[in-house]
Amino acid sequence: MKEKKLLRALGNVDNQYIKEAEPMKKTSKITNRQKWVSVAACFVLVAVIGVGVFQSNLFGTKNDIATLDGGETITFVKNDLSQSSINLNVTTRPLSDAEIEMLFADLPVTADAYFDADNHNILGLEGKIGDTRMVVSKQGVNLLDTIIDGNTITSSVDGVDINAGYFVTKSNSQGIKTVIYYATFDMGENTIYVEYSGVENESETVKNNLVDTILKLIENGAFDLSQIQE
């Protein structure tokens, strides 16, 4: 607004005064150059701020990054989740305490084992580690009824490749949204899926609880499901 008013004022100045002012044109050019330098500096500042904003994920991407003590990171990508039915002919039974200790040592696991109804071979497990849902499928078998729709970014922790993400539900009747953090990774001959959920405003706690479970499973190491008999 100030520049526009200045131009209008100059338009009303008598030509005589404009001629008298001609010696000052050189100074005016210098001023204009200084203005352009200032404008260029502003563009540089905006560009730097813009890079910082995008790196901070305030605009554009929807990634949530967990940084571990050793400096490694797990990137959770915002995606959509949906449920599907599984068409498998299986039988199930709970794991015994002895079997849980054999597979998971001292992790607080409760789970059911899934067996092929025809050949009676174990297909995997479904249960919980504390409050974290867990599905373990032998390679070539899919026991997961959750479909992940979206991009993934592979993170690496202690040599284990992890694909992780999160999903936010629509508000319920009380206006509360639920956030679900999840991850999939291979351990030996098994594919492990884990997820942890909670209210959206506690998303940092939900994410950290899931990360803690992932690290415990990686520390526990690969396990052999074939030791579990129907």
Backbone bond lengths (Angstrom), bond angles and torsions (degrees), N, CA, C in turn:
res aa  C-N    CA-C-N  psi(-1)  N-CA   C-N-CA  omega(-1)  CA-C   N-CA-C  phi
1 M - - - 1.458 - - 1.517 110.28 -
2 K 1.325 119.76 -39.64 1.454 121.97 -177.57 1.518 110.72 -64.98
3 E 1.341 118.27 -41.10 1.449 121.36 179.26 1.516 111.52 -64.96
4 K 1.341 117.94 -41.30 1.452 121.15 179.30 1.513 111.02 -62.77
5 K 1.321 121.11 -42.67 1.456 124.64 179.03 1.512 110.76 -64.53
6 L 1.325 117.86 -37.62 1.451 122.23 179.55 1.514 110.70 -63.78
7 L 1.326 117.32 -42.64 1.457 121.17 179.43 1.518 110.91 -64.21
8 R 1.300 117.59 -41.70 1.458 120.42 178.51 1.527 110.61 -63.24
9 A 1.297 118.40 -39.15 1.463 121.58 179.96 1.509 110.82 -64.89
10 L 1.330 118.15 -41.98 1.453 121.41 178.06 1.508 111.88 -64.04
11 G 1.306 117.21 -31.46 1.462 120.73 179.37 1.505 113.25 -66.11
12 N 1.297 118.86 -20.08 1.458 123.24 -179.20 1.523 113.35 -98.50
13 V 1.315 119.53 3.01 1.460 122.98 -178.71 1.521 110.30 -78.82
14 D 1.346 117.87 139.25 1.456 123.10 179.58 1.521 109.84 -62.59
15 N 1.357 117.19 144.53 1.467 121.72 -178.12 1.511 112.69 -58.56
16 Q 1.357 116.02 -31.35 1.459 119.54 -179.84 1.521 111.55 -60.13
17 Y 1.341 114.56 -43.02 1.460 118.55 -179.53 1.525 111.34 -70.87
18 I 1.318 115.40 -29.17 1.473 118.26 177.55 1.512 110.34 -66.94
19 K 1.405 116.33 -42.00 1.464 119.85 178.64 1.514 110.86 -63.28
20 E 1.346 115.31 -43.00 1.457 119.04 179.12 1.517 111.56 -61.23
21 A 1.278 116.01 -26.53 1.468 119.87 -178.09 1.507 113.50 -86.49
22 E 1.374 119.20 -3.90 1.471 121.46 -175.55 1.516 113.80 -57.08
23 P 1.336 120.27 -38.20 1.481 119.21 179.42 1.522 113.17 -58.90
24 M 1.283 115.84 -19.11 1.463 119.39 -178.26 1.525 112.48 -85.82
25 K 1.348 119.06 1.20 1.469 120.90 -176.37 1.520 112.12 -61.03
26 K 1.350 115.80 -37.70 1.457 118.55 -179.50 1.518 111.44 -60.49
27 T 1.339 115.11 -43.61 1.457 119.66 177.49 1.514 110.87 -62.72
28 S 1.349 115.00 -38.32 1.456 119.70 179.13 1.520 111.18 -61.90
29 K 1.335 118.06 -39.83 1.462 121.81 179.40 1.524 110.80 -63.66
30 I 1.325 114.72 -40.55 1.458 118.88 179.08 1.519 110.05 -62.98
31 T 1.319 115.05 -41.50 1.463 119.74 179.01 1.515 111.04 -62.10
32 N 1.363 115.03 -44.09 1.463 118.78 178.60 1.523 111.47 -61.81
33 R 1.335 115.78 -39.45 1.468 119.06 178.35 1.516 110.86 -63.47
34 Q 1.336 114.50 -41.38 1.458 118.29 178.08 1.519 110.87 -61.47
35 K 1.354 115.02 -37.80 1.455 118.54 178.10 1.518 110.90 -62.51
36 W 1.363 115.82 -43.21 1.468 118.58 -179.84 1.524 111.38 -64.01
37 V 1.355 115.79 -37.69 1.464 119.15 176.88 1.521 110.09 -62.29
38 S 1.330 116.40 -41.03 1.464 120.57 178.95 1.512 111.16 -64.25
39 V 1.358 115.41 -42.32 1.462 119.38 178.59 1.510 110.70 -62.23
40 A 1.346 116.31 -43.37 1.468 119.86 179.49 1.516 110.46 -62.15
41 A 1.337 116.28 -40.99 1.461 119.77 178.56 1.517 111.02 -62.56
42 C 1.331 116.20 -37.57 1.458 120.07 177.91 1.517 111.37 -63.39
43 F 1.361 115.45 -41.97 1.461 118.95 178.90 1.517 110.74 -62.36
44 V 1.349 116.55 -40.17 1.464 119.91 178.29 1.515 109.88 -62.87
45 L 1.344 116.53 -43.38 1.461 120.43 179.83 1.516 111.31 -62.35
46 V 1.338 116.04 -43.52 1.462 119.94 178.48 1.514 110.91 -62.42
47 A 1.345 116.45 -40.53 1.468 120.29 179.77 1.513 110.94 -62.97
48 V 1.359 116.14 -43.42 1.466 119.73 179.99 1.520 110.70 -64.36
49 I 1.346 115.94 -44.39 1.458 119.83 178.33 1.519 110.00 -61.58
50 G 1.337 116.66 -41.13 1.461 121.11 -179.53 1.501 112.30 -60.68
51 V 1.356 116.44 -43.07 1.466 120.19 178.47 1.520 110.02 -62.00
52 G 1.334 116.56 -43.04 1.452 119.65 179.36 1.505 112.24 -62.88
53 V 1.319 116.62 -39.46 1.462 120.63 179.91 1.508 111.10 -64.86
54 F 1.333 116.27 -44.79 1.466 118.27 -178.37 1.516 111.28 -69.64
55 Q 1.332 117.28 -34.82 1.460 118.57 176.78 1.511 111.09 -67.33
56 S 1.326 116.77 -26.49 1.460 120.65 178.70 1.519 112.61 -85.13
57 N 1.358 115.82 -0.88 1.465 121.81 177.32 1.529 113.49 64.26
58 L 1.369 115.59 26.14 1.454 117.74 176.83 1.523 110.43 -76.20
59 F 1.320 116.48 -28.17 1.449 121.31 176.21 1.522 108.25 -127.73
60 G 1.327 116.18 155.94 1.455 120.60 172.81 1.509 113.03 82.83
61 T 1.325 116.99 -96.51 1.455 120.54 -171.84 1.520 111.91 -73.04
62 K 1.326 115.25 162.23 1.460 122.13 -179.07 1.523 109.76 -122.78
63 N 1.317 117.54 36.65 1.453 121.13 -177.63 1.526 111.00 -87.93
64 D 1.324 115.82 142.97 1.461 122.58 176.46 1.522 106.31 -122.37
65 I 1.315 116.61 115.82 1.461 121.13 -171.89 1.523 110.62 -105.87
66 A 1.325 115.49 128.21 1.465 121.94 174.59 1.521 108.19 -101.65
67 T 1.321 117.15 123.18 1.461 122.38 179.06 1.522 109.64 -99.63
68 L 1.314 116.09 124.36 1.460 121.71 -176.83 1.526 110.92 -87.40
69 D 1.315 116.65 167.62 1.461 121.29 -176.84 1.520 111.92 -58.58
70 G 1.323 117.57 -36.34 1.464 120.81 -178.43 1.508 114.20 -81.32
71 G 1.329 117.78 1.70 1.459 121.08 179.60 1.519 113.71 96.59
72 E 1.328 117.29 -12.71 1.462 119.77 176.22 1.531 109.90 -70.90
73 T 1.317 116.28 158.44 1.462 120.31 -177.87 1.526 110.93 -130.61
74 I 1.319 114.80 153.77 1.460 122.14 170.58 1.519 106.61 -121.28
75 T 1.331 116.12 121.32 1.459 121.02 -178.34 1.520 109.94 -97.52
76 F 1.329 115.68 119.82 1.460 121.91 177.04 1.528 108.46 -98.75
77 V 1.334 116.46 119.09 1.463 122.03 -177.78 1.526 108.85 -97.47
78 K 1.327 116.35 134.51 1.462 119.29 178.77 1.522 109.66 -71.15
79 N 1.320 116.52 123.08 1.455 123.21 -177.90 1.519 110.20 -137.73
80 D 1.324 115.09 -177.92 1.459 121.75 173.53 1.523 109.16 -108.70
81 L 1.316 116.07 146.62 1.455 122.14 176.41 1.521 109.37 -122.16
82 S 1.322 115.90 145.83 1.459 120.59 174.39 1.517 108.84 -144.11
83 Q 1.300 115.60 161.56 1.465 121.03 -178.26 1.529 110.00 -100.67
84 S 1.318 115.66 148.41 1.461 121.20 176.79 1.525 108.54 -139.50
85 S 1.317 115.68 163.76 1.468 119.88 178.05 1.526 109.44 -92.20
86 I 1.321 115.57 150.05 1.463 121.30 178.85 1.520 108.67 -110.43
87 N 1.311 115.50 127.14 1.463 120.18 -178.46 1.524 109.50 -103.09
88 L 1.324 115.85 81.68 1.453 121.41 178.97 1.525 109.24 -130.66
89 N 1.329 115.19 142.82 1.457 121.08 177.05 1.527 107.77 -93.75
90 V 1.340 115.95 97.54 1.461 119.71 -171.88 1.531 111.79 -130.10
91 T 1.307 113.63 162.05 1.465 121.92 166.86 1.524 107.06 -121.79
92 T 1.317 116.53 154.46 1.464 119.62 -177.13 1.526 110.66 -134.36
93 R 1.330 113.84 158.19 1.468 121.08 171.20 1.520 107.80 -159.18
94 P 1.336 117.20 152.81 1.466 120.20 178.24 1.527 111.36 -69.11
95 L 1.328 116.28 147.19 1.458 120.45 172.15 1.524 109.58 -72.65
96 S 1.314 116.09 142.45 1.464 120.47 175.63 1.525 109.23 -79.17
97 D 1.313 116.05 164.14 1.462 120.70 177.73 1.526 111.09 -58.80
98 A 1.322 116.21 -38.91 1.464 120.35 -179.71 1.529 110.80 -65.30
99 E 1.332 116.35 -40.57 1.467 120.30 179.52 1.529 110.84 -67.46
100 I 1.328 116.26 -39.68 1.469 119.92 178.42 1.524 110.37 -62.69
101 E 1.318 116.37 -43.49 1.467 120.05 179.33 1.525 110.73 -64.45
102 M 1.337 117.13 -38.33 1.462 120.98 179.60 1.527 111.49 -64.20
103 L 1.334 116.70 -38.23 1.472 120.57 -176.73 1.528 112.93 -87.29
104 F 1.342 116.39 -40.18 1.456 119.77 -168.60 1.530 114.31 -121.55
105 A 1.333 116.48 8.59 1.471 120.34 -179.65 1.529 110.26 56.29
106 D 1.353 117.34 -121.05 1.465 119.22 -174.71 1.535 113.04 -100.65
107 L 1.343 117.78 15.82 1.469 119.53 177.49 1.529 109.50 -69.84
108 P 1.330 118.39 141.43 1.476 121.77 -176.85 1.532 111.68 -77.82
109 V 1.323 116.19 75.15 1.465 122.14 -174.03 1.525 111.15 -102.12
110 T 1.319 115.19 137.43 1.467 122.30 164.68 1.521 105.82 -128.79
111 A 1.341 117.57 131.27 1.466 118.55 -174.11 1.519 111.01 -158.37
112 D 1.329 114.78 156.21 1.463 122.95 170.96 1.514 108.76 -105.97
113 A 1.320 115.35 141.09 1.466 121.01 175.54 1.524 109.19 -92.73
114 Y 1.323 115.23 140.27 1.466 121.40 177.89 1.534 109.13 -108.87
115 F 1.341 115.90 130.08 1.466 121.24 179.99 1.522 109.56 -121.32
116 D 1.319 115.48 147.51 1.455 120.91 172.95 1.531 108.47 -66.99
117 A 1.319 116.57 125.87 1.467 120.13 -175.03 1.519 111.83 -68.38
118 D 1.320 117.79 -20.62 1.466 120.97 -177.89 1.524 112.58 -88.44
119 N 1.343 116.81 -53.12 1.470 118.25 -176.45 1.538 112.78 -104.22
120 H 1.342 116.36 -2.81 1.470 122.66 173.92 1.530 113.79 67.40
121 N 1.328 117.21 14.32 1.466 120.13 175.32 1.525 109.92 -78.56
122 I 1.314 116.23 147.14 1.450 119.64 179.61 1.534 110.30 -71.88
123 L 1.317 115.98 138.21 1.460 121.98 179.96 1.520 112.17 -104.97
124 G 1.327 116.35 -28.32 1.456 119.60 -179.18 1.513 112.00 162.72
125 L 1.323 114.69 -165.44 1.454 122.06 -177.08 1.527 109.96 -134.86
126 E 1.322 115.29 154.19 1.456 120.37 169.73 1.519 108.47 -141.44
127 G 1.323 115.77 131.18 1.459 119.25 -179.20 1.506 111.50 -179.92
128 K 1.327 115.17 -145.58 1.457 120.85 -177.39 1.524 111.15 -138.66
129 I 1.333 113.99 150.52 1.458 122.15 166.03 1.521 105.23 -113.16
130 G 1.306 117.48 100.32 1.456 119.78 -170.26 1.521 109.15 64.54
131 D 1.343 116.28 -119.32 1.467 121.44 177.65 1.519 112.84 -100.78
132 T 1.321 117.08 7.52 1.459 121.69 -179.10 1.520 110.90 -94.13
133 R 1.320 117.12 125.39 1.459 120.32 176.62 1.523 109.46 -71.43
134 M 1.334 116.70 141.71 1.459 121.82 -179.02 1.527 109.95 -138.10
135 V 1.331 116.01 134.76 1.460 122.23 172.39 1.523 107.38 -128.67
136 V 1.322 116.44 123.14 1.461 122.01 178.65 1.522 108.28 -113.59
137 S 1.330 116.04 122.58 1.467 121.11 179.23 1.521 109.76 -119.77
138 K 1.327 116.62 135.25 1.458 119.47 172.71 1.519 108.68 -66.08
139 Q 1.332 117.30 151.08 1.459 120.58 -179.28 1.519 110.53 -56.20
140 G 1.336 115.67 133.88 1.456 121.30 -178.01 1.507 113.44 90.46
141 V 1.345 116.87 -3.95 1.465 121.88 179.75 1.524 108.52 -120.12
142 N 1.324 117.13 139.65 1.454 121.07 176.83 1.529 110.23 -120.11
143 L 1.316 116.59 106.15 1.460 121.36 176.71 1.526 111.70 -97.77
144 L 1.308 117.06 -0.42 1.457 120.84 -173.83 1.521 111.03 -85.21
145 D 1.331 115.41 126.95 1.460 120.55 178.54 1.533 111.67 -97.40
146 T 1.333 116.37 12.49 1.457 121.80 179.83 1.521 109.56 -105.32
147 I 1.335 116.37 128.11 1.458 122.06 177.53 1.525 108.49 -105.00
148 I 1.327 116.18 126.69 1.461 122.01 179.40 1.522 108.42 -99.66
149 D 1.333 116.36 121.57 1.450 122.01 -177.42 1.520 109.54 -113.72
150 G 1.343 116.90 105.12 1.458 120.30 179.43 1.510 111.68 150.62
151 N 1.329 115.88 -172.29 1.453 122.16 -178.04 1.523 111.08 -82.06
152 T 1.313 115.47 160.73 1.457 121.01 175.24 1.527 108.93 -133.51
153 I 1.308 115.20 152.43 1.456 122.20 173.51 1.525 106.89 -124.93
154 T 1.330 116.50 125.82 1.457 120.15 -177.41 1.522 110.26 -84.96
155 S 1.324 115.80 122.88 1.461 122.41 174.25 1.524 108.33 -105.19
156 S 1.315 116.43 159.24 1.462 120.50 179.87 1.518 109.72 -127.06
157 V 1.335 115.60 126.19 1.467 121.80 178.11 1.523 108.12 -128.92
158 D 1.318 116.28 117.12 1.477 121.52 -178.71 1.531 111.20 52.48
159 G 1.322 116.70 37.93 1.454 121.57 177.66 1.515 114.88 82.29
160 V 1.324 118.09 2.29 1.465 122.11 179.26 1.528 108.65 -101.29
161 D 1.331 116.73 124.70 1.464 121.80 178.31 1.523 109.95 -80.39
162 I 1.325 115.66 129.30 1.463 121.86 -176.01 1.518 109.60 -125.33
163 N 1.337 116.42 129.93 1.458 122.40 170.97 1.528 107.53 -107.90
164 A 1.312 116.50 119.22 1.465 120.08 -172.15 1.521 110.89 -131.64
165 G 1.328 115.24 157.40 1.451 119.99 178.47 1.509 111.68 -164.46
166 Y 1.329 115.22 -177.02 1.464 119.52 176.10 1.517 109.32 -148.77
167 F 1.318 114.97 162.83 1.461 122.42 -174.89 1.525 108.38 -144.81
168 V 1.318 116.44 138.59 1.461 121.47 178.61 1.526 108.52 -115.37
169 T 1.322 116.60 126.28 1.464 120.52 -178.98 1.524 110.49 -79.42
170 K 1.308 115.45 170.08 1.458 120.83 172.74 1.529 108.92 -73.27
171 S 1.318 115.32 159.81 1.468 120.23 -179.26 1.522 110.29 -64.68
172 N 1.326 115.76 141.31 1.469 119.60 175.01 1.532 109.51 -83.49
173 S 1.311 115.97 -170.19 1.466 120.38 -176.24 1.524 112.15 -63.55
174 Q 1.332 116.99 -19.99 1.459 121.49 179.15 1.527 112.21 -98.63
175 G 1.334 115.50 7.85 1.460 119.78 178.76 1.514 114.63 77.96
176 I 1.330 117.52 16.35 1.466 122.19 -177.78 1.528 109.86 -100.44
177 K 1.334 115.83 133.68 1.465 121.79 176.20 1.529 109.53 -103.24
178 T 1.330 115.12 147.51 1.462 121.35 176.92 1.521 109.30 -108.00
179 V 1.332 116.50 136.74 1.459 121.16 175.79 1.529 108.32 -110.18
180 I 1.322 115.48 136.84 1.464 122.31 179.89 1.524 108.51 -122.05
181 Y 1.322 116.88 118.90 1.465 121.72 173.96 1.529 108.18 -101.46
182 Y 1.316 116.93 140.08 1.465 120.45 -176.37 1.526 110.36 -144.33
183 A 1.331 115.51 164.00 1.466 121.07 177.47 1.518 109.34 -157.35
184 T 1.324 115.92 148.94 1.469 122.51 173.82 1.522 108.69 -128.36
185 F 1.326 116.28 142.18 1.456 120.86 177.41 1.521 108.86 -161.65
186 D 1.317 116.22 157.57 1.459 122.69 -179.86 1.526 110.00 -97.28
187 M 1.323 114.71 136.66 1.458 122.22 173.19 1.521 107.21 -130.73
188 G 1.317 116.71 109.00 1.458 119.77 -176.54 1.523 110.40 62.43
189 E 1.345 116.29 -125.07 1.463 120.83 -179.04 1.521 112.07 -96.36
190 N 1.314 117.25 14.65 1.463 120.78 -176.70 1.533 111.57 -120.96
191 T 1.325 115.13 147.56 1.458 121.51 171.82 1.524 108.03 -105.96
192 I 1.319 116.11 126.92 1.463 121.35 -176.45 1.525 109.58 -110.00
193 Y 1.317 115.64 131.63 1.456 122.49 173.08 1.523 107.91 -118.28
194 V 1.336 116.86 130.04 1.466 121.30 177.49 1.523 108.84 -131.25
195 E 1.324 116.31 146.59 1.466 120.26 175.96 1.529 109.62 -146.85
196 Y 1.327 114.38 149.67 1.460 121.03 178.99 1.518 107.33 -137.81
197 S 1.320 117.70 136.50 1.461 121.26 -175.96 1.515 111.35 -127.63
198 G 1.329 115.35 158.20 1.458 122.22 177.40 1.510 109.51 -174.39
199 V 1.317 117.22 -178.79 1.462 120.06 -179.93 1.527 109.00 -69.29
200 E 1.339 115.46 149.44 1.462 120.61 -171.88 1.520 112.91 -60.32
201 N 1.335 117.41 -38.25 1.463 118.29 -177.08 1.524 113.08 -72.63
202 E 1.330 117.05 -1.24 1.461 121.34 173.50 1.531 110.33 -115.76
203 S 1.319 115.83 29.90 1.466 121.04 -174.20 1.527 112.65 -61.34
204 E 1.336 117.66 -34.17 1.457 119.85 -179.76 1.527 110.72 -64.60
205 T 1.332 116.52 -41.05 1.461 120.91 177.07 1.525 110.88 -65.71
206 V 1.327 116.52 -41.89 1.467 120.81 178.89 1.527 110.00 -60.53
207 K 1.324 116.32 -47.18 1.477 120.83 179.70 1.524 110.76 -60.71
208 N 1.337 117.10 -46.52 1.464 120.35 -177.44 1.523 111.98 -64.99
209 N 1.329 117.69 -36.66 1.468 120.36 176.72 1.519 111.50 -63.22
210 L 1.336 116.39 -40.36 1.468 119.22 179.05 1.524 110.37 -68.40
211 V 1.321 116.96 -42.60 1.471 120.17 178.44 1.515 110.49 -58.77
212 D 1.312 117.37 -41.56 1.462 121.76 178.83 1.528 110.82 -59.99
213 T 1.342 116.69 -41.66 1.471 120.29 178.61 1.524 110.78 -66.51
214 I 1.321 117.31 -41.79 1.470 121.21 178.74 1.521 110.17 -58.79
215 L 1.313 116.91 -46.46 1.460 120.91 -178.72 1.529 111.67 -63.95
216 K 1.334 116.92 -38.08 1.460 120.06 178.37 1.528 111.24 -66.06
217 L 1.328 117.14 -39.49 1.462 120.19 178.37 1.528 111.08 -67.01
218 I 1.325 116.89 -40.31 1.464 119.82 178.08 1.524 110.07 -65.13
219 E 1.332 116.59 -42.12 1.464 120.31 177.80 1.528 111.11 -63.96
220 N 1.326 116.30 -36.24 1.472 120.44 178.96 1.524 111.57 -64.46
221 G 1.339 116.21 -32.61 1.457 120.82 176.25 1.520 113.50 87.64
222 A 1.331 115.37 177.06 1.462 121.80 -179.16 1.526 110.53 -67.89
223 F 1.324 116.19 149.70 1.463 120.71 178.40 1.533 109.35 -135.37
224 D 1.306 115.11 156.45 1.468 122.18 -173.72 1.539 109.83 -103.40
225 L 1.326 116.48 106.34 1.459 120.97 -179.61 1.527 112.90 -69.19
226 S 1.330 116.19 -22.72 1.475 118.39 -177.22 1.528 112.24 -63.37
227 Q 1.331 116.79 -13.10 1.468 119.91 177.55 1.537 111.24 -73.55
228 I 1.328 116.05 -14.77 1.469 120.58 -179.15 1.520 108.76 -91.31
229 Q 1.293 116.24 119.16 1.459 121.94 -179.05 1.524 110.85 -107.00
230 E 1.339 114.70 149.89 1.467 119.05 179.57 1.528 111.04 -68.73
